[in-house]
Amino acid sequence: MQENHENDEPSDTSVTKFGGNSVDLPSADHLFTAPSRPIQAFSFLAILIGGLCGGLIGYAFTDLQCSDSCSDLSGISAIIGALVGAGGVGIVSILVLRAVTEWRTKSDGDSK
Protein backbone atom coordinates (compact mmCIF):
# COMPACT_ATOMS: atom_id res chain seq x y z
CA MET A 1 0.00 0.00 0.00
CA GLN A 2 1.38 3.38 -0.99
CA GLU A 3 1.15 6.36 1.30
CA ASN A 4 0.38 9.82 0.11
CA HIS A 5 3.22 12.25 0.87
CA GLU A 6 1.73 15.43 -0.59
CA ASN A 7 1.89 17.37 2.68
CA ASP A 8 5.51 16.48 3.44
CA GLU A 9 8.15 19.22 3.57
CA PRO A 10 10.22 19.59 0.39
CA SER A 11 13.70 18.14 0.62
CA ASP A 12 15.28 21.18 -1.08
CA THR A 13 17.55 22.92 1.45
CA SER A 14 17.50 26.28 -0.36
CA VAL A 15 13.85 26.89 0.55
CA THR A 16 13.20 28.14 4.07
CA LYS A 17 9.72 28.13 5.59
CA PHE A 18 8.82 30.84 8.07
CA GLY A 19 5.24 31.43 9.10
CA GLY A 20 3.86 29.49 6.15
CA ASN A 21 5.82 31.53 3.60
CA SER A 22 8.68 30.04 1.66
CA VAL A 23 11.73 32.15 0.87
CA ASP A 24 14.38 31.25 -1.68
CA LEU A 25 17.75 32.05 -0.16
CA PRO A 26 20.72 32.82 -2.39
CA SER A 27 23.59 30.39 -2.21
CA ALA A 28 26.62 31.59 -0.28
CA ASP A 29 29.66 32.11 -2.46
CA HIS A 30 32.03 32.00 0.52
CA LEU A 31 32.06 30.61 4.01
CA PHE A 32 32.34 32.75 7.11
CA THR A 33 35.92 32.95 8.28
CA ALA A 34 36.43 33.77 11.93
CA PRO A 35 39.52 35.63 13.12
CA SER A 36 42.39 33.40 14.14
CA ARG A 37 42.86 32.32 17.77
CA PRO A 38 45.94 34.52 18.38
CA ILE A 39 44.03 37.59 17.21
CA GLN A 40 41.10 36.69 19.47
CA ALA A 41 43.44 36.14 22.42
CA PHE A 42 45.15 39.48 21.78
CA SER A 43 41.74 41.17 21.65
CA PHE A 44 40.73 39.60 24.98
CA LEU A 45 44.04 40.66 26.55
CA ALA A 46 43.54 44.22 25.26
CA ILE A 47 40.07 44.34 26.88
CA LEU A 48 41.53 43.19 30.21
CA ILE A 49 44.31 45.78 30.05
CA GLY A 50 41.79 48.49 29.12
CA GLY A 51 39.66 47.55 32.12
CA LEU A 52 42.68 47.58 34.43
CA CYS A 53 43.79 51.00 33.19
CA GLY A 54 40.26 52.38 33.50
CA GLY A 55 40.03 51.08 37.05
CA LEU A 56 43.36 52.65 38.00
CA ILE A 57 42.35 55.97 36.48
CA GLY A 58 38.98 55.92 38.26
CA TYR A 59 40.60 55.09 41.60
CA ALA A 60 43.34 57.72 41.24
CA PHE A 61 40.93 60.42 40.09
CA THR A 62 38.73 60.00 43.18
CA ASP A 63 41.60 59.39 45.58
CA LEU A 64 43.34 62.61 44.56
CA GLN A 65 40.21 64.68 45.15
CA CYS A 66 39.40 63.29 48.61
CA SER A 67 41.00 64.89 51.65
CA ASP A 68 39.73 62.27 54.11
CA SER A 69 39.66 58.49 53.82
CA CYS A 70 37.34 57.83 50.88
CA SER A 71 38.10 54.18 50.21
CA ASP A 72 34.46 53.31 49.46
CA LEU A 73 34.07 56.13 46.95
CA SER A 74 37.46 55.35 45.41
CA GLY A 75 36.50 51.68 45.06
CA ILE A 76 33.20 52.56 43.37
CA SER A 77 35.03 54.93 41.01
CA ALA A 78 37.55 52.19 40.24
CA ILE A 79 34.76 49.76 39.32
CA ILE A 80 33.01 52.34 37.14
CA GLY A 81 36.31 53.25 35.47
CA ALA A 82 37.10 49.60 34.83
CA LEU A 83 33.70 48.99 33.24
CA VAL A 84 33.97 52.08 31.04
CA GLY A 85 37.56 51.25 30.02
CA ALA A 86 36.82 47.61 29.24
CA GLY A 87 33.61 48.56 27.42
CA GLY A 88 35.36 51.10 25.22
CA VAL A 89 38.21 48.77 24.32
CA GLY A 90 35.69 45.97 23.76
CA ILE A 91 33.74 48.04 21.24
CA VAL A 92 36.90 48.98 19.35
CA SER A 93 38.08 45.37 19.48
CA ILE A 94 34.83 44.07 17.99
CA LEU A 95 34.99 46.63 15.18
CA VAL A 96 38.60 45.68 14.41
CA LEU A 97 37.81 41.94 14.41
CA ARG A 98 34.89 42.50 12.03
CA ALA A 99 37.04 44.61 9.73
CA VAL A 100 39.81 42.01 9.69
CA THR A 101 37.31 39.25 8.97
CA GLU A 102 35.74 41.21 6.12
CA TRP A 103 39.13 42.10 4.72
CA ARG A 104 40.30 38.47 4.82
CA THR A 105 37.05 37.28 3.22
CA LYS A 106 37.29 39.80 0.38
CA SER A 107 40.97 39.09 -0.25
CA ASP A 108 40.23 35.35 -0.36
CA GLY A 109 37.45 35.97 -2.88
CA ASP A 110 39.75 38.04 -5.13
CA SER A 111 42.35 35.28 -5.29
CA LYS A 112 39.89 32.78 -6.81
N, C-alpha and C positions, 0 to 999 in steps of 0.2 A: 504494500500500500504506500502510495506516495503522499508526502505531506506538502501542503501549500506553504511556501516561504515568501509570499508577497509582502508581508509586513516586516520582514527582517531588515536590519540596517545594511546599507551597501558596504561592500568590503573595500571600497576605494578610500585610501587614507588622505587624499587631498580634499575631501569634502568634510567640513566640520558642521555639526548640527548644534544650534544654540537656540533654544526657545521655539523649536519647530521650524526654524529657518535654516536653510543650508547655505554655506558660504564657501566658494571656491577660493582656496588660499594659493598664492603664488609659490612656486617651488623656490627654496633657498639656494642661491648660487654659491654661498660660502657658509661654513660653520662658524659658530661663535668661538673666538679664541680668547681665553682668559689671560690676564697678565701672568707672567711666570712667578714661581714661588719666591725667588729672591726679591723681586720687586714688591710683592705683597708683604713680605717680612720687613723690608725697608720702610714701607708705608706705615705699617703698624708701629715700628720703632719710632718713626717721626711723630706719630700721634702721641705716643707715651712721653716723648721728650717735650713736645708742645704743651702737654698737660702739666708736666713737672715745672717747666718754665713759667707757665701761667700761674700755678700755685705759689711759686716763689715770689713772683711779682705781686700777687694779691696780698700775700703775707707781709712782705716788706713795705708795701704802700700803706697798709693799715698800721703796722708796727711803728713806722716813722712818724705818724701823725698822732699817736696816743702818747700822753704824758704819764699816765698811770699804767698799771698792769691791765692790758686789754687782750689777754690770751684768747678769750672766747671770740671776740670780734675779729681778731687776727686769723683765727682758725676758720671762721666762716668766710672771711675774705679769701683765704687760701683755697678753700673748696670752690668758691665761685670762680676765682681766677683759673683754677685747674680745669673746670668744666668749659669755660669760655675758650681757653687756650687749646684744649684738646678738640673742642668742637670746630674751631676755626681751621686748625691743621687737618682735621678729618674731612672737612668740606673740600679744601684744596687738594687733599690726597685723592679723594674720589674723582674729582674733575681731572686730575692728572692721569689716573689709572684708566678712565674712560677715553681720554685723548690718546694714550699710548695704545690701547686696544684698537681703537678706530684706525689709527695710523698703521698699525701692524696688519690689520685686516685689509686695508686699501692697498698697502704695498704688496701683500701676498696676491691680491687679485690682479695687480698690474703685471706680475711676473709670469702669469699663465699665458 
